[in-house]
Amino acid sequence: MTSAIVHTWRLLTWGRTLARHGALRGIERDPNTPARLRRLLRLARFGARVPAVPRYADAFEALGPAAIKLGQTLATRPDIVGEDAATSLLRLQDAVPPIPFSVVCAQMKASFGRPLDELFSEIEESPVGAASIAQVHRALTTDGRRVAVKVLRPNVEEDFARAIDTYEWAAAQIEPMGGELARLQPRLVIETFKRWTARELDLRREAASSSELAETMSAEPGFLVPAIDWQRTTGKVLTSEWIDGIKLSNRPALIAAGYDLPELARVLIHAFLRQAIADGFFHADMHQGNLFAMPGNRVVAIDFGIMGRIDRRARVWLAEILYGLITGNYRRVAEIHFEAGYVPAHHDVGEFATALRAVGEPMRGLPVKEMSIGMMLDSLFSITRDFDMITQPHLLLLQKTMVMVEGVATSLDPDINLWETAGPFVEEWIRTELGPEAAIADRLVADVRTLARLPDLVRRIEARYPAPGGAPPAPPLREIEVVRIGGGWRYVAVAVASAALAVGATLVGIAW
């Protein structure tokens, strides 16, 4: 177990580096920062030359791969680091110099446990991309298929383990300070970061995420996911189908190739909505560098290290919130926040609805091309503090992805409006999921599942209370007085009808 002295020394060293790049200025000046933490930040920058404009991305690059990945995580939390810092940190995508090709080959050979020429007839020495955890090379398999090979950097697991250990220790020290720090839940932020990193450090899990997304997106033919080559994939090497497309960031090349840019934007938005709302499993790193255009105005995504997952109840709440904002039903949006527990019960629903209206109504007076879900989410962040809203990491990840998707879609079609494009999809999903037929089906499924658990419950009761002979005799049953109340035998009819409904539900379950 790492000692507190080691953790403190690491934090002081990292803090000094951040201070030299001006990356601590915003936290230090924030009036919500506890006085004790502010004093530590001043100590970290003592004697340092602080630049006039903070260089957030440079600071995290200087701290190494684990810090780069943490910076990518913090880029999804403008509520913590501020909008300027979050924007700066977004460029931490391919920030690490590539490792030598000889090291890549040694890592691959050790991971596969056999010579590379048995798997690949050719591997290009120059990587097509290098990031904090891995780098990608183009290769040709022995059976003639062009593939992308992602290779984990050597010893990166140890580096991350040390860093995360200290991050967890630091979060545990500052969260009890209370106030704004407690509301932002730094321990939960680091726990989320740890889970993301665990997935990315095992490339088999990333491959599994890619495969799962490909299955769930089969209903959206315009959105493709590269096929995984499982025979050439291990925990440290991921091999997938090579994508010969044009990056969505290269607008001139897309136009020259004759792509329908508004259609590409529409496909991207619908694919994201299907992932997030219909399926609850979404690609959470959909920046322009991870998205390509293919013939037929299809969109292909790569890099599935960061994925988001939302359960059905949260998806229903999300859909209702989005639809309420689209239609201006702020009262319903406020009620959902209270029902979901996002806003503590001691606040007033009407006051929260008024705050939401102050965010939503100004957007309605803007021209279509100037309306932005990103702007609205930024405004929503500003009211979370007033209503003591506890941060929800899975929703913040979703919000970040929504802003990212809108940015890519707008770069393709400046006149597109995410609200108008999303409205029909969300409305149809709500009608399907929350209509009377869906409610009846949900109730029947729940009842059948309850009935299915009864035999096991009886067996557990019998095991706990064995038959007479092995246990004391049961006390005699007391006499039951039959009381006729008011409606008399009508109550018997109700009981019989209820039993009939239960039997009917059982029969429906058997028929299914």
GIPE-V6042 format. One record per helix or strand of 2 or more residues. SS is the DSSP state (A for helix, B for strand). FROM is the first residue (numbers start at 1). LEN is the number of residues. If there is no record, write none. Layout:
# GIPE-V6042
ss: <SS | SS>
from: <FROM | FROM>
len: <LEN | LEN>
This chain:
# GIPE-V6042
ss: <A | A | A | A | A | A | A | A | A | B | B | B | B | A | A | A | A | B | A | B | B | A | A | B | A | B | B | B | A | A | A | A | A | A | A | A | A>
from: <4 | 25 | 35 | 56 | 65 | 78 | 83 | 101 | 116 | 120 | 129 | 134 | 146 | 156 | 180 | 186 | 203 | 223 | 230 | 237 | 246 | 251 | 261 | 281 | 288 | 291 | 298 | 307 | 312 | 330 | 349 | 368 | 373 | 393 | 418 | 436 | 490>
len: <17 | 5 | 10 | 8 | 10 | 4 | 7 | 12 | 3 | 4 | 2 | 8 | 7 | 20 | 5 | 16 | 17 | 3 | 3 | 5 | 2 | 6 | 19 | 3 | 3 | 4 | 4 | 3 | 16 | 10 | 16 | 3 | 12 | 20 | 17 | 29 | 22>
